[in-house]
Protein backbone atom coordinates (compact mmCIF):
# COMPACT_ATOMS: atom_id res chain seq x y z
CA UNK A 1 0.00 0.00 0.00
CA UNK A 2 1.20 3.50 -0.81
CA UNK A 3 2.47 5.39 2.24
CA UNK A 4 0.91 8.85 1.89
CA UNK A 5 2.95 10.29 4.75
CA UNK A 6 6.19 8.99 3.24
CA UNK A 7 5.28 10.40 -0.18
CA UNK A 8 4.50 13.84 1.29
CA UNK A 9 7.68 13.81 3.37
CA UNK A 10 9.78 12.97 0.31
CA UNK A 11 8.06 15.69 -1.72
CA UNK A 12 8.70 18.27 0.99
CA UNK A 13 12.39 17.34 1.22
CA UNK A 14 12.74 17.64 -2.55
CA UNK A 15 11.06 21.03 -2.48
CA UNK A 16 13.29 22.29 0.35
CA UNK A 17 16.39 21.04 -1.46
CA UNK A 18 15.32 23.01 -4.54
CA UNK A 19 14.82 26.17 -2.48
CA UNK A 20 18.24 25.81 -0.86
CA UNK A 21 19.98 25.26 -4.18
CA UNK A 22 18.17 28.28 -5.63
CA UNK A 23 19.86 30.32 -2.88
CA UNK A 24 23.34 28.95 -3.70
CA UNK A 25 23.53 26.41 -0.89
CA UNK A 26 25.47 23.25 -1.73
CA UNK A 27 23.98 19.94 -0.55
CA UNK A 28 25.53 16.48 -0.21
CA UNK A 29 24.23 13.40 1.65
CA UNK A 30 25.52 12.81 5.19
CA UNK A 31 23.44 9.75 6.10
CA UNK A 32 19.86 8.51 5.72
CA UNK A 33 18.48 11.32 7.89
CA UNK A 34 20.67 14.37 7.29
CA UNK A 35 22.43 16.36 4.59
CA UNK A 36 25.66 18.30 4.58
CA UNK A 37 24.98 21.92 3.69
CA UNK A 38 27.50 24.56 2.64
CA UNK A 39 27.21 28.27 1.91
CA UNK A 40 30.46 30.00 0.95
CA UNK A 41 32.83 29.15 3.83
CA UNK A 42 30.16 28.02 6.30
CA UNK A 43 29.30 24.31 6.63
CA UNK A 44 26.39 22.72 8.41
CA UNK A 45 24.16 19.70 8.91
CA UNK A 46 20.53 20.03 7.88
CA UNK A 47 17.57 17.93 8.99
CA UNK A 48 14.31 18.33 7.05
CA UNK A 49 11.08 17.26 8.76
CA UNK A 50 7.54 17.03 7.46
CA UNK A 51 4.55 17.06 9.83
CA UNK A 52 0.83 17.04 9.03
CA UNK A 53 -0.11 19.70 11.59
CA UNK A 54 -0.02 23.36 10.61
CA UNK A 55 1.46 24.29 13.99
CA UNK A 56 4.52 22.32 15.04
CA UNK A 57 4.28 20.14 18.14
CA UNK A 58 7.11 21.28 20.33
CA UNK A 59 7.89 17.88 21.84
CA UNK A 60 8.55 16.45 18.37
CA UNK A 61 10.70 19.44 17.47
CA UNK A 62 12.70 19.04 20.68
CA UNK A 63 13.30 15.35 19.94
CA UNK A 64 14.53 15.95 16.40
CA UNK A 65 16.71 18.80 17.69
CA UNK A 66 18.27 16.36 20.15
CA UNK A 67 19.01 13.90 17.35
CA UNK A 68 20.46 16.72 15.25
CA UNK A 69 22.60 17.81 18.20
CA UNK A 70 23.89 14.26 18.71
CA UNK A 71 24.82 14.07 15.02
CA UNK A 72 26.54 17.45 15.15
CA UNK A 73 28.74 16.27 18.04
CA UNK A 74 30.36 13.85 15.58
CA UNK A 75 30.68 16.65 13.03
CA UNK A 76 32.14 19.58 15.03
CA UNK A 77 32.17 23.09 13.61
CA UNK A 78 29.16 22.32 11.41
CA UNK A 79 26.09 24.45 12.06
CA UNK A 80 23.02 22.32 12.96
CA UNK A 81 20.00 23.48 10.95
CA UNK A 82 16.45 22.13 11.21
CA UNK A 83 13.85 22.91 8.53
CA UNK A 84 10.21 22.00 9.25
CA UNK A 85 6.96 22.11 7.30
CA UNK A 86 5.04 23.99 10.00
CA UNK A 87 4.87 27.25 11.87
CA UNK A 88 6.75 27.65 15.13
CA UNK A 89 7.00 30.66 17.42
CA UNK A 90 9.95 33.01 17.11
CA UNK A 91 10.49 32.79 20.86
CA UNK A 92 10.94 29.00 20.68
CA UNK A 93 13.34 29.30 17.74
CA UNK A 94 15.35 31.90 19.63
CA UNK A 95 15.51 29.77 22.79
CA UNK A 96 16.74 26.71 20.88
CA UNK A 97 19.31 28.82 19.04
CA UNK A 98 20.68 30.58 22.13
CA UNK A 99 20.64 27.62 24.54
CA UNK A 100 21.55 24.76 22.22
CA UNK A 101 23.08 26.31 19.10
CA UNK A 102 20.51 25.03 16.59
CA UNK A 103 18.96 27.18 13.86
CA UNK A 104 15.32 26.40 13.01
CA UNK A 105 13.64 27.49 9.78
CA UNK A 106 9.91 27.07 9.43
CA UNK A 107 7.42 28.01 6.71
CA UNK A 108 8.09 31.72 7.15
CA UNK A 109 11.77 31.32 6.25
CA UNK A 110 10.97 28.97 3.38
CA UNK A 111 8.56 31.45 1.80
CA UNK A 112 11.18 34.18 2.03
CA UNK A 113 13.89 31.98 0.52
CA UNK A 114 11.57 30.80 -2.26
CA UNK A 115 10.49 34.31 -3.22
CA UNK A 116 13.22 34.66 -5.85
CA UNK A 117 11.75 31.76 -7.85
CA UNK A 118 8.10 32.05 -8.86
CA UNK A 119 8.01 28.32 -9.65
CA UNK A 120 9.34 27.22 -6.23
CA UNK A 121 7.17 29.79 -4.46
CA UNK A 122 4.06 28.45 -6.21
CA UNK A 123 5.05 24.82 -5.53
CA UNK A 124 5.45 25.61 -1.83
CA UNK A 125 2.01 27.22 -1.71
CA UNK A 126 0.37 24.27 -3.48
CA UNK A 127 2.14 21.71 -1.31
CA UNK A 128 1.08 23.40 1.94
CA UNK A 129 -2.49 23.85 0.71
CA UNK A 130 -2.71 20.14 -0.10
CA UNK A 131 -1.17 19.24 3.27
CA UNK A 132 -3.25 21.46 5.53
CA UNK A 133 -6.42 21.74 3.38
CA UNK A 134 -6.33 25.51 3.66
CA UNK A 135 -4.45 28.52 2.37
CA UNK A 136 -1.31 29.25 4.34
CA UNK A 137 -0.27 32.80 5.10
CA UNK A 138 3.26 34.01 4.47
CA UNK A 139 5.34 37.12 5.16
CA UNK A 140 4.32 40.28 3.34
CA UNK A 141 5.78 40.79 -0.13
CA UNK A 142 7.66 43.90 0.92
CA UNK A 143 9.61 42.04 3.58
CA UNK A 144 10.79 39.04 1.57
CA UNK A 145 13.80 40.42 -0.32
CA UNK A 146 15.59 41.74 2.76
CA UNK A 147 14.40 38.83 4.90
CA UNK A 148 16.02 36.19 2.69
CA UNK A 149 19.33 38.03 2.92
CA UNK A 150 19.03 38.15 6.71
CA UNK A 151 18.21 34.44 6.89
CA UNK A 152 21.25 33.48 4.81
CA UNK A 153 23.54 35.87 6.71
CA UNK A 154 22.39 34.40 10.01
CA UNK A 155 23.50 30.96 8.84
CA UNK A 156 26.72 32.21 7.23
CA UNK A 157 27.88 34.10 10.34
CA UNK A 158 26.65 31.64 12.97
CA UNK A 159 29.13 30.44 15.59
CA UNK A 160 28.68 26.87 16.83
CA UNK A 161 28.33 26.41 20.57
CA UNK A 162 30.84 24.32 22.45
CA UNK A 163 29.63 21.53 24.75
CA UNK A 164 25.92 22.03 24.10
CA UNK A 165 23.62 20.58 26.75
CA UNK A 166 21.08 17.90 25.95
CA UNK A 167 17.59 19.17 25.14
CA UNK A 168 15.60 16.06 26.12
CA UNK A 169 16.35 12.57 27.33
CA UNK A 170 15.69 9.86 24.74
CA UNK A 171 13.91 6.86 26.30
CA UNK A 172 13.87 4.28 23.51
CA UNK A 173 16.97 2.39 24.64
CA UNK A 174 15.70 1.85 28.18
CA UNK A 175 12.15 0.98 27.15
CA UNK A 176 13.42 -1.41 24.47
CA UNK A 177 15.62 -3.24 26.99
CA UNK A 178 12.86 -3.51 29.57
CA UNK A 179 10.35 -4.79 27.00
CA UNK A 180 12.64 -7.54 25.73
CA UNK A 181 13.78 -8.53 29.22
CA UNK A 182 10.24 -9.83 29.88
CA UNK A 183 9.81 -13.49 29.07
CA UNK A 184 6.80 -15.07 27.41
CA UNK A 185 6.03 -17.12 30.52
CA UNK A 186 3.84 -15.83 33.35
CA UNK A 187 5.12 -12.24 33.27
CA UNK A 188 1.76 -10.93 32.14
CA UNK A 189 1.52 -8.01 34.58
CA UNK A 190 5.11 -6.93 33.81
CA UNK A 191 4.33 -7.01 30.08
CA UNK A 192 1.21 -4.91 30.65
CA UNK A 193 3.13 -2.38 32.75
CA UNK A 194 5.97 -1.81 30.27
CA UNK A 195 3.55 -1.62 27.30
CA UNK A 196 1.53 0.99 29.18
CA UNK A 197 4.69 2.98 29.92
CA UNK A 198 5.66 2.85 26.25
CA UNK A 199 2.20 4.04 25.16
CA UNK A 200 2.36 6.94 27.64
CA UNK A 201 5.76 7.95 26.27
CA UNK A 202 4.47 7.77 22.70
CA UNK A 203 1.06 9.41 23.09
CA UNK A 204 1.03 11.40 26.33
CA UNK A 205 -0.25 14.51 24.52
CA UNK A 206 -3.21 12.81 22.84
CA UNK A 207 -4.50 10.26 25.36
CA UNK A 208 -5.77 10.84 28.87
CA UNK A 209 -7.25 8.82 31.75
CA UNK A 210 -4.88 5.81 31.49
CA UNK A 211 -7.23 3.70 33.59
CA UNK A 212 -5.84 0.14 34.10
CA UNK A 213 -8.04 -2.88 34.74
CA UNK A 214 -11.22 -0.88 34.26
CA UNK A 215 -14.43 -2.82 34.96
CA UNK A 216 -17.80 -2.07 33.35
CA UNK A 217 -20.75 -1.22 35.60
CA UNK A 218 -22.28 -4.69 35.19
CA UNK A 219 -19.02 -6.31 36.28
CA UNK A 220 -18.87 -8.50 33.17
CA UNK A 221 -15.93 -6.92 31.34
CA UNK A 222 -12.48 -5.85 32.44
CA UNK A 223 -10.18 -3.88 30.10
CA UNK A 224 -6.42 -4.03 30.47
CA UNK A 225 -6.22 -0.29 29.76
CA UNK A 226 -8.77 2.38 28.89
CA UNK A 227 -7.75 5.80 27.55
CA UNK A 228 -9.73 8.89 26.69
CA UNK A 229 -9.00 10.66 23.41
CA UNK A 230 -7.87 14.25 23.72
CA UNK A 231 -6.22 15.04 20.38
CA UNK A 232 -3.67 17.84 20.50
CA UNK A 233 -4.34 18.87 16.91
CA UNK A 234 -5.38 17.62 13.52
CA UNK A 235 -3.87 14.14 13.71
CA UNK A 236 -4.56 10.41 13.71
CA UNK A 237 -6.39 10.44 17.05
CA UNK A 238 -8.75 13.17 15.92
CA UNK A 239 -9.51 11.07 12.84
CA UNK A 240 -10.43 8.11 15.07
CA UNK A 241 -12.64 10.34 17.19
CA UNK A 242 -14.50 11.65 14.15
CA UNK A 243 -14.54 8.58 11.90
CA UNK A 244 -15.50 5.97 14.52
CA UNK A 245 -17.30 8.22 17.03
CA UNK A 246 -15.06 6.78 19.72
CA UNK A 247 -14.15 8.96 22.69
CA UNK A 248 -12.36 6.08 24.41
CA UNK A 249 -9.72 3.59 23.25
CA UNK A 250 -9.31 0.09 24.69
CA UNK A 251 -5.84 -1.46 24.86
CA UNK A 252 -5.34 -5.17 25.50
CA UNK A 253 -1.96 -6.81 26.15
CA UNK A 254 -1.24 -10.43 25.22
CA UNK A 255 2.15 -11.79 26.28
CA UNK A 256 1.67 -15.15 24.59
CA UNK A 257 4.35 -17.40 23.12
CA UNK A 258 2.09 -18.13 20.14
CA UNK A 259 0.00 -15.85 17.92
CA UNK A 260 -3.33 -14.97 19.49
CA UNK A 261 -6.43 -16.74 18.17
CA UNK A 262 -9.86 -15.57 17.11
CA UNK A 263 -11.41 -16.11 20.55
CA UNK A 264 -9.21 -13.26 21.85
CA UNK A 265 -10.74 -10.99 19.20
CA UNK A 266 -14.26 -12.05 20.14
CA UNK A 267 -13.53 -11.29 23.79
CA UNK A 268 -12.21 -7.83 22.97
CA UNK A 269 -15.15 -7.15 20.67
CA UNK A 270 -17.50 -7.59 23.64
CA UNK A 271 -15.75 -4.66 25.35
CA UNK A 272 -16.60 -2.30 22.49
CA UNK A 273 -19.94 -0.50 22.68
CA UNK A 274 -20.83 2.36 20.36
CA UNK A 275 -23.38 3.92 22.72
CA UNK A 276 -20.59 4.28 25.29
CA UNK A 277 -18.40 5.97 22.61
CA UNK A 278 -16.04 3.02 22.85
CA UNK A 279 -15.65 1.39 19.43
CA UNK A 280 -11.87 1.13 18.89
CA UNK A 281 -9.38 -1.30 20.41
CA UNK A 282 -5.70 -2.05 19.94
CA UNK A 283 -4.46 -5.48 20.96
CA UNK A 284 -0.71 -5.61 21.59
CA UNK A 285 0.26 -9.23 21.08
CA UNK A 286 3.91 -10.21 21.40
CA UNK A 287 3.63 -12.65 18.50
CA UNK A 288 0.86 -11.10 16.40
CA UNK A 289 -2.35 -12.96 15.62
CA UNK A 290 -2.99 -16.02 13.50
CA UNK A 291 -4.95 -15.72 10.21
CA UNK A 292 -8.26 -16.48 11.93
CA UNK A 293 -7.65 -13.71 14.48
CA UNK A 294 -7.11 -11.16 11.72
CA UNK A 295 -10.17 -12.49 9.91
CA UNK A 296 -12.25 -12.07 13.08
CA UNK A 297 -11.00 -8.50 13.50
CA UNK A 298 -12.07 -7.69 9.92
CA UNK A 299 -15.44 -9.26 10.63
CA UNK A 300 -15.98 -7.05 13.69
CA UNK A 301 -15.44 -4.00 11.50
CA UNK A 302 -17.61 -5.19 8.63
CA UNK A 303 -20.53 -6.41 10.73
CA UNK A 304 -20.55 -4.04 13.70
CA UNK A 305 -18.33 -1.07 12.78
CA UNK A 306 -15.89 -1.93 15.59
CA UNK A 307 -12.23 -1.31 14.80
CA UNK A 308 -9.79 -3.85 16.30
CA UNK A 309 -6.13 -3.53 15.32
CA UNK A 310 -3.52 -6.14 16.28
CA UNK A 311 -0.07 -4.75 17.05
CA UNK A 312 3.14 -6.57 17.89
CA UNK A 313 6.08 -5.65 20.10
CA UNK A 314 7.97 -4.91 16.87
CA UNK A 315 5.34 -2.27 16.12
CA UNK A 316 5.99 -0.70 19.54
CA UNK A 317 9.72 -0.61 18.84
CA UNK A 318 9.10 0.97 15.43
CA UNK A 319 6.94 3.68 17.01
CA UNK A 320 9.61 4.36 19.65
CA UNK A 321 12.16 4.84 16.88
CA UNK A 322 9.80 7.22 15.09
CA UNK A 323 9.33 9.36 18.18
CA UNK A 324 13.02 9.50 19.12
CA UNK A 325 13.92 10.86 15.70
CA UNK A 326 11.20 13.51 16.01
CA UNK A 327 8.57 11.88 13.79
CA UNK A 328 4.94 11.26 14.75
CA UNK A 329 4.63 7.62 15.93
CA UNK A 330 0.89 7.61 15.26
CA UNK A 331 1.73 7.39 11.55
CA UNK A 332 2.53 3.71 12.19
CA UNK A 333 -1.00 3.24 13.54
CA UNK A 334 -2.51 5.23 10.68
CA UNK A 335 -0.86 2.89 8.18
CA UNK A 336 -2.28 -0.13 10.05
CA UNK A 337 -5.79 1.33 9.99
CA UNK A 338 -5.47 2.31 6.33
CA UNK A 339 -4.49 -1.25 5.42
CA UNK A 340 -7.61 -2.61 7.12
CA UNK A 341 -10.01 -0.05 5.67
CA UNK A 342 -8.66 -0.24 2.11
CA UNK A 343 -8.95 -4.05 2.10
CA UNK A 344 -12.44 -3.99 3.62
CA UNK A 345 -15.22 -5.65 1.60
CA UNK A 346 -18.99 -5.73 2.03
C-alpha positions, 0 to 999 in steps of 0.5 A, a space after each residue: 500500500 502506498 504510504 501517503 505520509 512517506 510520499 509527502 515527506 519525500 516531496 517536501 524534502 525535494 522542495 526544500 532542497 530546490 529552495 536551498 539550491 536556488 539560494 546557492 547552498 550546496 547539498 551532499 548526503 551525510 546519512 539517511 536522515 541528514 544532509 551536509 549543507 555549505 554556503 560559501 565558507 560556512 558548513 552545516 548539517 541540515 535535517 528536514 522534517 515534514 509534519 501534518 499539523 499546521 502548527 509544530 508540536 514542540 515535543 517532536 521538534 525538541 526530539 529531532 533537535 536532540 538527534 540533530 545535536 547528537 549528530 553534530 557532536 560527531 561533526 564539530 564546527 558544522 552548524 546544525 540546521 532544522 527545517 520544518 513544514 510547519 509554523 513555530 514561534 519566534 520565541 521558541 526558535 530563539 531559545 533553541 538557538 541561544 541555549 543549544 546552538 541550533 537554527 530552526 527554519 519554518 514556513 516563514 523562512 521557506 517562503 522568504 527563501 523561495 520568493 526569488 523563484 516564482 516556480 518554487 514559491 508556487 510549488 510551496 504554496 500548493 504543497 502546503 495547501 494540499 497538506 493542511 487543506 487551507 491557504 497558508 499565510 506568508 510574510 508580506 511581499 515587501 519584507 521578503 527580499 531583505 528577509 532572505 538576505 538576513 536568513 542566509 547571513 544568520 547561517 553564514 555568520 553563525 558560531 557553533 556552541 561548544 559543549 551544548 547541553 542535551 535538550 531532552 532525554 531519549 527513552 527508547 533504549 531503556 524501554 526497548 531493553 525492559 520490553 525484551 527482558 520480559 519473558 513469554 512465561 507468566 510475566 503478564 503483569 510486567 508485560 502490561 506495565 511496560 507496554 503501558 509505559 511505552 504508550 504513555 511515552 508515545 502518546 502522552 499529549 493525545 490520550 488521557 485517563 490511562 485507567 488500568 483494569 477498568 471494569 464495566 458497571 455490570 461487572 462482566 468486562 475488564 479492560 487491560 487499559 482504557 484511555 480517553 482521546 484528547 487530540 492535541 491537533 489535527 492528527 490520527 487520534 482526531 480522525 479516530 474520534 471523528 470517523 468511529 465516534 469513539 471517545 475512548 480507546 481500549 488497549 489489550 496486552 497479550 504476552 503469549 508465546 504463540 499468535 493470538 487466536 480468534 477467541 481473543 478478538 471475540 472477547 475484545 469485541 464484547 468490550 466495544 460498545 458504540 453507545 458508550 463511545 467506545 468502538 476502537 481497540 488495539 491489541 498488543 500481542 507479542 507474536 501477532 495474531 494467527 490468520 483467523 484472528 485477523 479475519 475475526 477483526 475484519 469481521 468485527 469491523 464489517 458487521 458491527 463497525 468496531 475497529 480492532 487492530 492487532 499490534 506486535 512488540 515490533 510495532 511498539 519498537 518501530 513507534 519508539 524509533 519514530 518518536 526519538 527521531 522527532 517523527 509522529 509515531 501515530 503514523 505507524 497506527 494510521 498505516 495499520 488502519 489504512 491497510 484494514 479499511 482499504 482491504 475492507 469488503 462488504 
